Amino acid sequence: MNRAVFDLLDYIAVFPVEDENKWTDKNGAVLPDAYLMKKGPTTKDLAYQVHSDIGDGFLFAIDARTKRRLGEKHELKDGDVIKIASTK
């Protein structure tokens, strides 16, 4: 199944989190969600995938591993853990 999704269909898994230090959502669940996206998505694409309001209010993203601030055109890779900062 993994081979079909990730290799043949060219998808990656990305993990949006609310707390980039603990990798949790607002309820404390660790890595609560995984989004499967076609290879090549940007941080802004992920924001829209989570919710259209978050995409509309996108400010920047944070790579939870490196704590680097990422712009809207940063291309995501398989396994990225991302916090999205938004005005919404």
C-alpha positions as CSV (number, residue, x, y, z in Angstrom):
1,M,0.0,0.0,0.0
2,N,2.8,2.5,0.9
3,R,4.6,1.8,-2.4
4,A,1.4,2.4,-4.3
5,V,0.7,5.8,-2.6
6,F,4.2,7.1,-2.2
7,D,6.1,5.7,-5.2
8,L,3.5,5.1,-7.9
9,L,1.2,8.0,-7.2
10,D,4.0,10.3,-6.2
11,Y,2.6,11.5,-2.8
12,I,4.3,12.7,0.3
13,A,3.1,12.9,3.9
14,V,3.4,16.2,5.8
15,F,2.4,16.9,9.4
16,P,0.9,20.2,10.4
17,V,1.2,21.0,14.1
18,E,0.1,23.8,16.3
19,D,3.1,23.6,18.7
20,E,6.4,23.4,16.8
21,N,8.3,22.6,20.0
22,K,6.2,19.6,21.2
23,W,4.8,18.6,17.7
24,T,1.3,18.7,19.1
25,D,-2.1,20.1,18.3
26,K,-4.0,22.4,20.8
27,N,-5.1,19.4,22.8
28,G,-1.6,18.0,23.2
29,A,-2.0,15.1,20.7
30,V,1.4,14.4,19.2
31,L,1.5,14.5,15.3
32,P,-2.3,14.4,15.2
33,D,-2.7,14.7,11.4
34,A,-0.9,13.6,8.3
35,Y,-1.8,15.1,5.0
36,L,-1.0,13.2,1.8
37,M,-0.1,15.6,-1.0
38,K,1.2,15.2,-4.5
39,K,5.0,15.8,-4.6
40,G,5.9,19.4,-4.8
41,P,3.5,21.2,-2.5
42,T,4.4,24.5,-0.9
43,T,3.8,25.7,2.7
44,K,0.9,27.8,1.4
45,D,-0.6,24.7,-0.3
46,L,-0.5,23.0,3.0
47,A,-2.2,26.0,4.7
48,Y,-5.0,25.8,2.2
49,Q,-5.2,22.0,2.7
50,V,-5.7,22.4,6.4
51,H,-8.4,25.1,5.9
52,S,-9.1,27.8,3.3
53,D,-9.2,30.6,6.0
54,I,-5.7,29.6,7.1
55,G,-4.5,29.7,3.5
56,D,-6.1,33.1,3.0
57,G,-4.4,34.5,6.1
58,F,-1.1,32.7,5.6
59,L,1.9,34.7,7.1
60,F,4.7,32.1,7.2
61,A,5.5,28.6,8.3
62,I,8.0,27.1,10.7
63,D,9.9,23.9,10.2
64,A,9.5,22.1,13.5
65,R,12.8,20.2,13.2
66,T,15.1,23.1,12.4
67,K,12.9,26.0,13.8
68,R,13.5,27.8,10.5
69,R,11.0,30.3,9.3
70,L,9.7,29.3,5.8
71,G,8.1,31.5,3.1
72,E,4.9,30.6,1.2
73,K,6.8,29.2,-1.8
74,H,9.0,26.8,0.3
75,E,8.6,23.3,-1.2
76,L,7.7,20.6,1.3
77,K,9.4,17.2,1.6
78,D,8.1,13.8,2.8
79,G,7.9,13.7,6.6
80,D,8.1,17.5,7.1
81,V,6.5,18.7,10.4
82,I,5.2,22.2,9.9
83,K,3.6,25.0,12.0
84,I,1.6,27.5,10.0
85,A,1.3,31.1,11.2
86,S,-1.8,32.8,9.9
87,T,-3.9,35.8,10.7
88,K,-7.0,33.6,11.0
